[in-house]
Amino acid sequence: MAKKNLIGSWAFLIGVILAVIAGLFTSSLSANLATALSAILIIIGLVVGLFNVTGKEVGPFLISGLALIIASAFGNAVIVRTLPALGDVLMALLTVFIPATIIVAIKNVFTLAKN
């Protein structure tokens, strides 16, 4: 179990750092590189959802993930007008957090259905 948690923790840290870097440099990336980077961020999000969130953490993670997704999605329009690079960072973070949140929610539904 500790090894899974370590993988998830590293994936989370790498995902956030990579998302911030990708967001800051999105405008200078080629279309192919941007697509590949998005795919990597999605995979990292899936790994985080599968390995990093367990038992007691599910509720707080889903609430926090939902708040982050909603605030980023709706706040992005406001932020892009003032700081376009920050809007790109939010979109890159969403690319990590949306798959993670979906995986954790699905795992939680299966757990609830089992009980």
Accessible surface in RSA format (square Angstrom, percent):
REM  Atomic radii and reference values for relative SASA: ProtOr
REM  Chains: A
REM  Algorithm: Lee & Richards
REM  Probe-radius: 1.40
REM  Slices: 20
REM RES _ NUM      All-atoms   Total-Side   Main-Chain    Non-polar    All polar
REM                ABS   REL    ABS   REL    ABS   REL    ABS   REL    ABS   REL
RES MET A   1   160.90  83.3 115.15  76.2  45.75 108.9 102.29  87.0  58.61  77.7
RES ALA A   2    84.39  77.6  69.17 106.8  15.22  34.6  76.23 107.4   8.16  21.6
RES LYS A   3   156.29  76.2 149.47  91.7   6.82  16.2  96.27  86.7  60.02  63.9
RES LYS A   4   109.77  53.6 109.59  67.2   0.18   0.4  53.45  48.1  56.32  60.0
RES ASN A   5    73.87  50.9  73.08  70.6   0.80   1.9   9.49  22.8  64.39  62.2
RES LEU A   6   103.86  57.8 100.59  72.0   3.27   8.2 102.97  72.3   0.89   2.4
RES ILE A   7    76.81  43.7  71.46  53.2   5.35  12.9  75.66  54.5   1.15   3.1
RES GLY A   8     0.00   0.0   0.00   N/A   0.00   0.0   0.00   0.0   0.00   0.0
RES SER A   9    50.06  42.3  43.39  57.9   6.67  15.4  29.30  62.4  20.76  29.1
RES TRP A  10   140.15  56.2 139.13  67.3   1.03   2.4 124.82  66.6  15.33  24.9
RES ALA A  11    12.08  11.1   7.47  11.5   4.61  10.5  11.57  16.3   0.51   1.4
RES PHE A  12    73.49  36.8  73.49  45.5   0.00   0.0  73.49  44.6   0.00   0.0
RES LEU A  13    85.76  47.8  85.59  61.2   0.16   0.4  85.76  60.2   0.00   0.0
RES ILE A  14    86.95  49.5  85.40  63.6   1.55   3.7  86.68  62.4   0.27   0.7
RES GLY A  15     0.00   0.0   0.00   N/A   0.00   0.0   0.00   0.0   0.00   0.0
RES VAL A  16    41.42  27.3  41.42  37.5   0.00   0.0  41.42  36.0   0.00   0.0
RES ILE A  17    88.70  50.5  86.17  64.2   2.52   6.1  88.63  63.8   0.07   0.2
RES LEU A  18    46.71  26.0  46.08  33.0   0.62   1.6  46.58  32.7   0.13   0.3
RES ALA A  19     0.00   0.0   0.00   0.0   0.00   0.0   0.00   0.0   0.00   0.0
RES VAL A  20    53.77  35.4  53.77  48.7   0.00   0.0  53.77  46.7   0.00   0.0
RES ILE A  21    86.05  49.0  86.05  64.1   0.00   0.0  86.05  62.0   0.00   0.0
RES ALA A  22     6.60   6.1   4.24   6.5   2.36   5.4   6.59   9.3   0.01   0.0
RES GLY A  23     0.56   0.7   0.00   N/A   0.56   0.7   0.00   0.0   0.56   1.3
RES LEU A  24    90.89  50.6  71.52  51.2  19.37  48.7  71.52  50.2  19.37  52.1
RES PHE A  25   112.46  56.3 111.25  68.9   1.21   3.2 112.46  68.2   0.00   0.0
RES THR A  26    55.52  39.5  50.40  51.1   5.12  12.2  42.21  56.7  13.31  20.1
RES SER A  27   108.86  92.0  69.67  93.0  39.19  90.3  52.13 111.0  56.74  79.5
RES SER A  28    89.29  75.5  51.32  68.5  37.97  87.5  52.55 111.9  36.75  51.5
RES LEU A  29    46.65  26.0  27.53  19.7  19.12  48.1  29.31  20.6  17.34  46.7
RES SER A  30    69.02  58.3  53.21  71.0  15.81  36.4  54.84 116.8  14.18  19.9
RES ALA A  31    82.06  75.4  65.42 101.0  16.64  37.8  73.10 102.9   8.96  23.7
RES ASN A  32   128.17  88.4 120.53 116.5   7.64  18.4  29.26  70.4  98.91  95.6
RES LEU A  33    94.43  52.6  90.93  65.0   3.50   8.8  93.88  65.9   0.55   1.5
RES ALA A  34    31.05  28.5  27.64  42.6   3.41   7.8  29.63  41.7   1.42   3.8
RES THR A  35    95.26  67.8  89.41  90.6   5.85  13.9  68.09  91.5  27.17  41.1
RES ALA A  36    47.91  44.0  40.18  62.0   7.73  17.6  47.09  66.3   0.81   2.2
RES LEU A  37    28.77  16.0  27.96  20.0   0.81   2.0  28.59  20.1   0.18   0.5
RES SER A  38    48.04  40.6  47.56  63.5   0.48   1.1  17.98  38.3  30.06  42.1
RES ALA A  39    46.17  42.5  42.01  64.8   4.16   9.5  45.39  63.9   0.78   2.1
RES ILE A  40    82.88  47.2  82.35  61.4   0.53   1.3  82.85  59.7   0.04   0.1
RES LEU A  41     4.55   2.5   4.55   3.3   0.00   0.0   4.55   3.2   0.00   0.0
RES ILE A  42    76.05  43.3  76.05  56.7   0.00   0.0  76.05  54.8   0.00   0.0
RES ILE A  43   103.57  58.9 103.57  77.2   0.00   0.0 103.57  74.6   0.00   0.0
RES ILE A  44    20.99  11.9  20.77  15.5   0.21   0.5  20.99  15.1   0.00   0.0
RES GLY A  45     0.00   0.0   0.00   N/A   0.00   0.0   0.00   0.0   0.00   0.0
RES LEU A  46    63.52  35.4  63.52  45.4   0.00   0.0  63.52  44.6   0.00   0.0
RES VAL A  47    36.94  24.3  36.94  33.4   0.00   0.0  36.94  32.1   0.00   0.0
RES VAL A  48     0.74   0.5   0.74   0.7   0.00   0.0   0.74   0.6   0.00   0.0
RES GLY A  49     0.00   0.0   0.00   N/A   0.00   0.0   0.00   0.0   0.00   0.0
RES LEU A  50    88.66  49.4  75.53  54.0  13.13  33.0  75.53  53.0  13.13  35.3
RES PHE A  51    59.44  29.7  55.27  34.2   4.17  10.8  57.39  34.8   2.05   5.9
RES ASN A  52    30.22  20.8  25.30  24.5   4.91  11.8   0.00   0.0  30.22  29.2
RES VAL A  53     5.29   3.5   4.36   3.9   0.93   2.2   4.36   3.8   0.93   2.5
RES THR A  54    54.41  38.7  49.30  50.0   5.12  12.2  32.52  43.7  21.89  33.1
RES GLY A  55    64.98  80.1   0.00   N/A  64.98  80.1  43.74 120.0  21.23  47.6
RES LYS A  56   195.16  95.2 169.45 104.0  25.72  61.2 122.31 110.1  72.86  77.6
RES GLU A  57    85.99  49.4  83.03  62.8   2.96   7.1  38.13  73.7  47.87  39.1
RES VAL A  58    20.07  13.2  20.07  18.2   0.00   0.0  20.07  17.4   0.00   0.0
RES GLY A  59    36.55  45.1   0.00   N/A  36.55  45.1  31.43  86.3   5.12  11.5
RES PRO A  60    84.34  61.5  78.05  71.1   6.29  22.9  84.01  69.4   0.33   2.0
RES PHE A  61    32.94  16.5  27.34  16.9   5.60  14.6  32.12  19.5   0.82   2.4
RES LEU A  62    36.01  20.1  34.10  24.4   1.91   4.8  34.42  24.2   1.60   4.3
RES ILE A  63   127.68  72.7 125.17  93.2   2.51   6.1 126.48  91.1   1.20   3.2
RES SER A  64    69.10  58.4  60.51  80.8   8.58  19.8  36.69  78.1  32.40  45.4
RES GLY A  65     3.58   4.4   0.00   N/A   3.58   4.4   2.90   8.0   0.68   1.5
RES LEU A  66    99.62  55.5  99.62  71.3   0.00   0.0  99.62  70.0   0.00   0.0
RES ALA A  67    57.57  52.9  48.04  74.1   9.53  21.7  55.55  78.2   2.02   5.4
RES LEU A  68    54.52  30.4  49.16  35.2   5.36  13.5  53.92  37.9   0.60   1.6
RES ILE A  69    33.92  19.3  33.92  25.3   0.00   0.0  33.92  24.4   0.00   0.0
RES ILE A  70    82.96  47.2  81.06  60.4   1.91   4.6  82.96  59.7   0.00   0.0
RES ALA A  71    65.35  60.1  51.61  79.6  13.74  31.3  60.70  85.5   4.65  12.3
RES SER A  72     3.38   2.9   1.67   2.2   1.72   4.0   1.57   3.3   1.81   2.5
RES ALA A  73    55.26  50.8  35.02  54.0  20.24  46.0  37.96  53.5  17.30  45.8
RES PHE A  74   157.17  78.6 143.34  88.8  13.83  36.0 146.49  88.8  10.68  30.6
RES GLY A  75    21.08  26.0   0.00   N/A  21.08  26.0  20.27  55.6   0.81   1.8
RES ASN A  76    23.28  16.1  23.28  22.5   0.00   0.0   3.16   7.6  20.11  19.4
RES ALA A  77    63.81  58.7  51.83  80.0  11.98  27.2  60.65  85.4   3.15   8.4
RES VAL A  78    91.13  60.0  90.37  81.8   0.77   1.8  90.41  78.6   0.72   2.0
RES ILE A  79    46.78  26.6  46.33  34.5   0.45   1.1  46.78  33.7   0.00   0.0
RES VAL A  80    64.40  42.4  61.67  55.8   2.74   6.6  61.67  53.6   2.74   7.4
RES ARG A  81   185.44  77.9 149.57  76.2  35.87  85.4  73.84 100.9 111.61  67.6
RES THR A  82   100.86  71.7  75.63  76.7  25.23  60.1  70.95  95.3  29.91  45.2
RES LEU A  83   104.85  58.4 104.19  74.5   0.66   1.7 104.85  73.6   0.00   0.0
RES PRO A  84    84.32  61.5  82.89  75.6   1.43   5.2  82.96  68.5   1.35   8.4
RES ALA A  85    46.30  42.6  41.56  64.1   4.74  10.8  44.02  62.0   2.28   6.0
RES LEU A  86    73.78  41.1  71.42  51.1   2.36   5.9  72.56  51.0   1.22   3.3
RES GLY A  87     0.60   0.7   0.00   N/A   0.60   0.7   0.60   1.7   0.00   0.0
RES ASP A  88    49.52  34.7  45.90  45.7   3.62   8.6   1.84   4.3  47.68  47.6
RES VAL A  89     9.98   6.6   9.98   9.0   0.00   0.0   9.98   8.7   0.00   0.0
RES LEU A  90    25.69  14.3  25.69  18.4   0.00   0.0  25.69  18.0   0.00   0.0
RES MET A  91    93.50  48.4  92.68  61.3   0.81   1.9  89.87  76.4   3.62   4.8
RES ALA A  92     9.92   9.1   5.56   8.6   4.36   9.9   9.36  13.2   0.56   1.5
RES LEU A  93    26.14  14.6  26.14  18.7   0.00   0.0  26.14  18.4   0.00   0.0
RES LEU A  94    10.19   5.7  10.14   7.3   0.05   0.1  10.14   7.1   0.05   0.1
RES THR A  95    32.81  23.3  25.32  25.7   7.49  17.9  13.56  18.2  19.26  29.1
RES VAL A  96     0.84   0.6   0.84   0.8   0.00   0.0   0.84   0.7   0.00   0.0
RES PHE A  97    23.82  11.9  23.82  14.8   0.00   0.0  23.82  14.4   0.00   0.0
RES ILE A  98    67.71  38.5  67.65  50.4   0.06   0.2  67.65  48.7   0.06   0.2
RES PRO A  99    14.78  10.8  11.62  10.6   3.16  11.5  14.78  12.2   0.00   0.0
RES ALA A 100     0.21   0.2   0.21   0.3   0.00   0.0   0.21   0.3   0.00   0.0
RES THR A 101    16.18  11.5  16.18  16.4   0.00   0.0  16.18  21.7   0.00   0.0
RES ILE A 102    90.77  51.7  88.35  65.8   2.42   5.8  90.77  65.4   0.00   0.0
RES ILE A 103    33.04  18.8  32.95  24.5   0.09   0.2  32.97  23.7   0.08   0.2
RES VAL A 104     0.06   0.0   0.06   0.1   0.00   0.0   0.06   0.1   0.00   0.0
RES ALA A 105    35.92  33.0  34.90  53.9   1.02   2.3  35.66  50.2   0.26   0.7
RES ILE A 106    83.63  47.6  82.47  61.4   1.16   2.8  83.60  60.2   0.03   0.1
RES LYS A 107    64.59  31.5  60.58  37.2   4.01   9.5  55.56  50.0   9.03   9.6
RES ASN A 108    41.47  28.6  39.37  38.0   2.10   5.1   2.06   5.0  39.41  38.1
RES VAL A 109    94.33  62.1  93.72  84.8   0.61   1.5  93.85  81.5   0.48   1.3
RES PHE A 110   138.36  69.2 136.00  84.2   2.36   6.1 136.00  82.5   2.36   6.8
RES THR A 111    65.51  46.6  65.30  66.2   0.22   0.5  41.62  55.9  23.89  36.1
RES LEU A 112   118.57  66.0 103.66  74.2  14.91  37.5 104.09  73.1  14.48  39.0
RES ALA A 113    82.34  75.7  43.41  67.0  38.93  88.6  55.13  77.6  27.21  72.1
RES LYS A 114   167.24  81.6 131.42  80.6  35.82  85.3  82.69  74.4  84.55  90.1
RES ASN A 115   147.28 101.6  86.98  84.1  60.30 145.2  42.20 101.6 105.08 101.6
END  Absolute sums over single chains surface
CHAIN  1 A     7157.2       6326.3        830.9       5702.1       1455.1
END  Absolute sums over all chains
TOTAL          7157.2       6326.3        830.9       5702.1       1455.1
